[in-house]
């Protein structure tokens, strides 16, 4: 199968591309940083430059694609949400996805599959109910962003492409994402939960996230939103207790929510609220999680030789 990937040099995209190559897929990477991609991947895949904002020669790479995996988007939590930052977060997702889908619509033959990223922030802040893929959209900037982002990808269904939307939770690994930032204070004996501590953390080991993408590629009956989270969502307090246990450190110093909001503004609400999300479609479709519960996932990540 010929697969085109956007966002392939990031925290999820890089190991995904390597895994697809190992599995025998022919992978083409669309990237704004071709020199970096060549350094990372060498001859393992084909690297094509695009700027993600306008049409160009990169569109020719889509002609041979059986599937497209769209992971492009600026990091959500890397900077305070100013008006300019919100515009960048939106444009790097919505505008990029629209450009990609419009290019796919001009192909002489339609790709069989488009897998496009989204987030569980689609559901907004929620209570203790377990949310499946049929739950209604929530409120707030990220929920609105996810709605637009998903709509841009789902437009590909109009020309016969199977569209899978991966609503992703907190992806865990040691070389990126939220986990290293959470681990640091624990290593300094200053770890503890972000208050109130009762907010839900819906997480997934990166290996399972990549596994779900591979499963979605191979499972033609799957379409629409898929919650990319492990079955074992936990509260923030439980998450930090497990983190302390794995690191042999106390989890004793709570982080006040008001301090985060003062430091980060609206972005702070991302850490003080949460969603209890379940992977109903993945489980019903036969996906078997390698790490369904938190502590073994943390041990696998943090106790590597």
C-alpha positions as CSV (number, residue, x, y, z in Angstrom):
1,X,0.0,0.0,0.0
2,X,1.2,3.5,-0.9
3,X,0.7,5.9,2.1
4,X,1.2,9.7,2.1
5,X,1.8,11.2,5.6
6,X,1.7,14.9,6.7
7,X,3.1,15.8,10.1
8,X,5.5,12.9,9.8
9,X,8.5,14.5,11.6
10,X,6.6,15.1,14.9
11,X,6.2,13.2,18.1
12,X,3.7,10.7,16.6
13,X,4.5,11.0,13.0
14,X,8.2,10.1,13.2
15,X,7.7,6.6,14.9
16,X,4.6,6.0,12.8
17,X,6.5,6.5,9.5
18,X,9.2,4.1,10.7
19,X,6.7,1.5,11.8
20,X,4.9,1.7,8.4
21,X,8.2,1.3,6.6
22,X,9.0,-1.8,8.7
23,X,5.5,-3.2,7.9
24,X,6.2,-3.0,4.2
25,X,4.2,0.2,3.3
26,X,5.6,2.5,0.7
27,X,5.7,5.9,2.5
28,X,5.9,9.4,1.1
29,X,6.3,12.2,3.6
30,X,5.0,15.7,2.9
31,X,7.0,18.1,5.0
32,X,8.0,21.8,5.3
33,X,11.5,20.7,6.5
34,X,12.8,18.2,3.9
35,X,16.4,18.5,5.1
36,X,15.5,17.5,8.6
37,X,13.3,14.6,7.3
38,X,16.2,13.3,5.1
39,X,18.4,13.3,8.2
40,X,15.8,11.4,10.3
41,X,14.7,8.8,7.8
42,X,17.5,8.5,5.2
43,X,16.4,6.4,2.2
44,X,13.6,4.6,4.1
45,X,10.9,6.8,2.5
46,X,10.3,9.5,-0.1
47,X,10.4,13.1,1.2
48,X,8.5,15.8,-0.7
49,X,8.5,19.4,0.3
50,X,5.2,21.3,0.7
51,X,4.3,24.6,2.5
52,X,0.9,23.4,3.6
53,X,-0.7,26.7,2.5
54,X,-0.9,26.5,-1.3
55,X,-1.1,24.3,-4.3
56,X,2.1,23.0,-5.8
57,X,4.1,20.1,-7.3
58,X,3.6,18.1,-4.1
59,X,0.0,17.3,-5.3
60,X,1.5,14.8,-7.8
61,X,2.5,12.6,-4.9
62,X,-1.2,12.0,-4.1
63,X,-1.9,10.3,-7.5
64,X,-0.4,7.0,-6.4
65,X,-1.6,7.2,-2.8
66,X,-3.9,4.4,-1.5
67,X,-4.2,6.2,1.8
68,X,-3.3,9.5,3.4
69,X,-2.5,10.1,7.1
70,X,-2.9,13.7,8.1
71,X,-1.2,14.6,11.4
72,X,-0.2,18.2,10.6
73,X,-0.8,20.9,13.2
74,X,1.1,23.3,15.5
75,X,1.6,22.0,19.1
76,X,-1.4,22.9,21.3
77,X,0.3,23.5,24.6
78,X,3.7,25.0,23.6
79,X,2.6,28.7,24.1
80,X,0.0,30.9,25.7
81,X,-3.2,31.2,23.6
82,X,-2.9,34.7,22.2
83,X,-5.1,35.8,19.3
84,X,-2.2,35.1,17.0
85,X,-1.5,31.7,18.5
86,X,-5.1,30.7,18.2
87,X,-5.0,31.7,14.5
88,X,-1.9,29.5,14.0
89,X,-3.4,26.5,15.8
90,X,-6.5,26.8,13.6
91,X,-4.8,27.5,10.3
92,X,-2.2,24.7,10.8
93,X,-5.1,22.2,11.2
94,X,-8.2,23.5,9.4
95,X,-6.6,25.3,6.5
96,X,-4.0,22.6,5.9
97,X,-6.6,19.8,6.0
98,X,-8.8,21.7,3.5
99,X,-5.9,22.2,1.2
100,X,-5.1,18.5,1.4
101,X,-8.7,17.4,0.8
102,X,-9.1,19.8,-2.1
103,X,-6.0,18.3,-3.7
104,X,-7.4,14.8,-3.2
105,X,-10.6,15.8,-4.9
106,X,-8.7,16.7,-8.1
107,X,-7.1,13.3,-8.4
108,X,-7.9,11.1,-11.3
109,X,-8.8,8.3,-8.9
110,X,-9.9,8.6,-5.3
111,X,-7.7,7.4,-2.4
112,X,-9.4,4.6,-0.5
113,X,-8.6,6.0,3.0
114,X,-8.0,9.3,4.8
115,X,-7.0,9.1,8.4
116,X,-7.0,12.6,10.0
117,X,-6.1,13.7,13.5
118,X,-8.4,15.5,15.9
119,X,-8.6,15.6,19.7
120,X,-10.8,14.5,22.6
121,X,-11.1,18.3,23.4
122,X,-14.0,17.9,20.9
123,X,-16.1,16.8,23.9
124,X,-15.2,19.9,26.0
125,X,-14.9,19.7,29.8
126,X,-17.1,16.8,31.1
127,X,-18.1,15.1,34.2
128,X,-17.7,11.4,35.3
129,X,-19.7,9.9,32.4
130,X,-17.7,7.8,29.9
131,X,-17.9,9.4,26.5
132,X,-18.0,7.3,23.4
133,X,-17.8,8.5,19.8
134,X,-21.5,9.4,19.7
135,X,-21.2,11.9,22.5
136,X,-22.2,15.5,21.7
137,X,-19.6,18.3,21.1
138,X,-18.7,20.4,24.1
139,X,-17.9,24.1,24.3
140,X,-14.8,26.2,24.2
141,X,-12.0,27.1,21.7
142,X,-10.6,23.6,21.3
143,X,-14.0,22.0,20.9
144,X,-14.8,24.5,18.1
145,X,-11.4,23.9,16.5
146,X,-11.9,20.2,16.5
147,X,-15.3,20.6,14.9
148,X,-13.8,22.7,12.0
149,X,-10.8,20.4,11.7
150,X,-13.0,17.2,11.5
151,X,-15.4,18.9,9.0
152,X,-12.5,19.7,6.7
153,X,-11.4,16.1,6.7
154,X,-14.9,14.6,6.4
155,X,-15.4,16.5,3.2
156,X,-13.3,13.8,1.5
157,X,-16.3,11.4,2.0
158,X,-18.2,13.3,-0.6
159,X,-15.9,11.8,-3.3
160,X,-16.0,8.2,-2.0
161,X,-13.0,8.2,0.4
162,X,-13.3,6.4,3.7
163,X,-12.5,9.0,6.4
164,X,-11.3,8.0,9.9
165,X,-11.0,10.8,12.5
166,X,-8.7,10.0,15.4
167,X,-9.8,11.9,18.5
168,X,-6.6,11.6,20.5
169,X,-6.1,12.0,24.2
170,X,-2.8,12.5,26.1
171,X,-0.2,10.5,24.3
172,X,2.5,9.1,26.6
173,X,6.2,8.6,25.8
174,X,9.4,9.8,27.2
175,X,10.6,11.9,24.2
176,X,7.7,14.3,23.8
177,X,4.2,15.2,24.7
178,X,3.0,16.1,28.2
179,X,4.7,13.3,30.1
180,X,8.3,14.7,30.3
181,X,7.0,18.0,31.7
182,X,5.0,16.1,34.3
183,X,8.0,13.9,35.2
184,X,10.5,16.7,35.9
185,X,9.0,18.0,39.2
186,X,8.6,14.4,40.4
187,X,12.3,13.7,39.8
188,X,13.0,16.9,41.9
189,X,10.8,15.6,44.7
190,X,8.2,18.3,44.0
191,X,5.6,16.4,42.1
192,X,1.8,16.4,42.6
193,X,-1.5,16.6,40.9
194,X,-2.8,19.7,39.0
195,X,-5.8,20.8,41.0
196,X,-8.6,20.1,41.5
197,X,-7.2,16.5,40.9
198,X,-10.7,15.1,40.1
199,X,-10.4,16.0,36.4
200,X,-10.2,13.0,34.1
201,X,-7.1,12.2,32.1
202,X,-7.8,10.1,29.0
203,X,-4.4,8.9,27.9
204,X,-2.8,6.4,25.5
205,X,0.7,4.9,25.1
206,X,2.2,6.1,21.9
207,X,2.7,2.5,20.8
208,X,-1.1,2.0,21.0
209,X,-1.7,5.2,19.2
210,X,0.4,4.0,16.3
211,X,-1.2,0.6,16.6
212,X,-4.7,2.2,16.2
213,X,-3.5,4.1,13.0
214,X,-2.2,0.8,11.6
215,X,-5.5,-0.9,12.6
216,X,-7.6,1.9,10.9
217,X,-5.5,1.5,7.7
218,X,-6.2,-2.2,7.6
219,X,-9.8,-2.3,8.8
220,X,-12.0,-1.1,5.9
221,X,-15.2,-1.3,8.0
222,X,-14.0,1.6,10.3
223,X,-14.9,5.2,9.5
224,X,-15.9,8.4,11.2
225,X,-14.6,9.4,14.7
226,X,-12.5,6.9,16.6
227,X,-11.4,7.7,20.2
228,X,-7.6,7.2,20.4
229,X,-7.4,6.6,24.1
230,X,-6.8,3.6,26.4
231,X,-9.7,2.0,28.2
232,X,-8.3,3.0,31.6
233,X,-9.0,6.7,32.0
234,X,-8.0,8.0,35.4
235,X,-8.3,11.1,37.5
236,X,-5.4,13.5,37.6
237,X,-4.7,12.5,41.2
238,X,-4.6,8.8,40.3
239,X,-2.4,9.6,37.4
240,X,0.1,11.5,39.6
241,X,0.0,8.9,42.3
242,X,0.9,6.2,39.7
243,X,3.6,8.4,38.3
244,X,5.1,8.9,41.8
245,X,4.9,5.2,42.4
246,X,6.8,4.3,39.2
247,X,9.4,6.9,39.8
248,X,9.7,6.1,43.6
249,X,8.9,9.7,44.4
250,X,6.1,11.3,46.5
251,X,3.1,12.9,44.9
252,X,2.6,15.5,47.6
253,X,2.7,19.0,46.1
254,X,-0.5,20.0,44.4
255,X,-0.4,22.6,41.6
256,X,-3.1,25.2,42.1
257,X,-5.4,25.7,39.1
258,X,-5.4,29.5,39.6
259,X,-1.6,29.5,39.3
260,X,-1.8,27.7,36.0
261,X,-4.5,30.1,34.7
262,X,-2.5,33.1,35.8
263,X,0.6,31.8,34.1
264,X,-1.0,30.4,30.9
265,X,-4.3,32.2,30.5
266,X,-6.9,30.2,28.6
267,X,-4.4,27.4,27.9
268,X,-4.5,26.7,31.7
269,X,-8.0,25.3,31.4
270,X,-6.7,22.5,29.3
271,X,-4.9,21.2,32.3
272,X,-7.5,21.9,35.0
273,X,-10.4,20.3,33.2
274,X,-10.7,16.9,31.4
275,X,-12.8,14.3,29.7
276,X,-13.5,10.7,30.6
277,X,-13.3,9.1,27.2
278,X,-13.6,5.5,26.2
279,X,-12.4,3.7,23.0
280,X,-15.7,2.1,22.2
281,X,-15.2,1.8,18.4
282,X,-11.7,0.4,18.7
283,X,-12.8,-2.2,21.2
284,X,-15.9,-3.1,19.2
285,X,-13.7,-3.3,16.0
286,X,-11.3,-5.8,17.6
287,X,-8.3,-3.7,18.4
288,X,-6.4,-5.1,21.4
289,X,-4.5,-2.6,23.5
290,X,-1.0,-3.4,24.5
291,X,-1.3,-1.0,27.4
292,X,-4.9,-0.8,28.6
293,X,-4.1,0.4,32.1
294,X,-1.9,3.2,33.3
295,X,0.8,1.9,35.6
296,X,2.2,-0.8,33.2
297,X,2.2,1.9,30.5
298,X,4.2,4.3,32.7
299,X,6.6,1.5,33.8
300,X,7.2,0.5,30.1
301,X,8.1,4.1,29.3
302,X,10.0,5.2,32.4
303,X,12.0,2.1,33.2
304,X,13.5,1.5,29.8
305,X,17.1,0.4,29.9
